Amino acid sequence: MEKRPTVTIKYCSQCNWLLRAAWMAQELLNSFSTDLASVTLMPGTGGIYEITLDDHILWERKRDGGFPDAAQIKQRVRDICFPERSLGHIEGKKIDK
């Protein structure tokens, strides 16, 4: 069996970003379900909000200028892991990478 990808969402607990991180985890699990090995939430401090796919940083709040839209992260996961897959209605949206 092929190794399934893992997503980790590191969020700042001091900034109360747990709900934002949990919502993103829910969006990813809803779209990719059992194709992902796991989506892990990791509390941190210092304003961190970082989403990684295995060892690849998909989004970093300070580097990328804020918080991502769920469609942006879904497209990045799809482009790396499942390039043949359609994401349905979000495909038509123009999203900056």
Sequence and secondary structure as in RCSB ss.txt:
>XXXX:A:sequence
MEKRPTVTIKYCSQCNWLLRAAWMAQELLNSFSTDLASVTLMPGTGGIYEITLDDHILWERKRDGGFPDAAQIKQ
RVRDICFPERSLGHIEGKKIDK
>XXXX:A:secstr
     EEEEEEETTTT HHHHHHHHHHHHHHHGGGSSEEEEEEESSS EEEEETTEEEEEHHHHTS   HHHHHH
HHHHHH TT   GGGGGS    
